[in-house]
Amino acid sequence: MAAAKKGTIVPDARAGDDYDARCRRCARLAAFVDAVRREHPGYWCAPVPPFGPRAPRLLVVGLAPGMHGANATGRAFTGDYAGLLLYRTLHAYGYANHPQSRARDDDLALVDCRITNAVKCLPPKNRPLPAEIAHCNGYLAADLAALSAGAAVLALGRVAHDAVLKALGAVARAHPFAHGARHRLRDGDLVLFDSYHCSRYNTNTRRLTEPMFVEVFEAIGAHLGRRPGAR
């Protein structure tokens, strides 16, 4: 990451199957991100890359970057409330070396885990359109293709769940979203686990509580043979 001038973030110009910092295929998202950049010139304001090792045993899929979270910092679930529960739980199960993610250039590292989003750019009101989800689906498909047999995918919310199914060519009606549900995909060698998104709204309204979230990680841990405190 290089700085063009003080207070302005310039994303790496890397392009690959799983990420393209220069992508502007979605006109609505590109225009919205440009407007946010004018208001907040120090923000990342570009597609947010996946974070973590390339071929992990656990892939976490979120919805999209948050306005003052990943869209600001350039790292998924970093800088806003949604990441607090996620990183604390990842640390408890040995998938992160610290329980909190503060900034893209801190020393937080993921272990055998990778985090990505169904949509790489900030959408207005956190609501991407179906065409925008479809445009990003190839990047998610590349991340899923790198997973080995027996891996787990955690979908945080229905949009992430549906995006995973689409990327794998799975029949959506055969795999309905439900918190705590699990689905065997890719001829049975990949398991998708569902959870409500760990957003401030869901945790404040107690639609998702910490014990509910931990229960999902317990199921993932049983599948992968990983218990709390593993390193």
WOGIHU-V420563 format. One line per field, one symbol per residue. ss: DSSP state (2 for helix, 1 for strand, 0 for the rest). phi: phi as a letter, one per 30 degrees, with the letter a starting at -180 (. if undefined). A space follows every 50 residues. Layout:
ss->???
phi->???
This chain:
ss->01100000110000110011000000222222222222200000000000 11000001111100000002222000000002222222222200010000 00000000010011111000000222000222222222222222200000 11111102222222222200022200000001111000011111100002 2222000002222222222222220000000
phi->.bcdaeicccdeddbadcabdcdbdceddddddddddddbdddehaecdd bkddbdcbccccdaddeccdddcibehcjbdedddddddeddcicbdbdb ccadcdcdbcchbbcbbdbdcdcehhbddeddddddddddedddddddej dbbcccjdddeddddddcidddddbddaeidbbdbhhjcbccccbeddde dddddidbcdeddddddddddddcibceidb
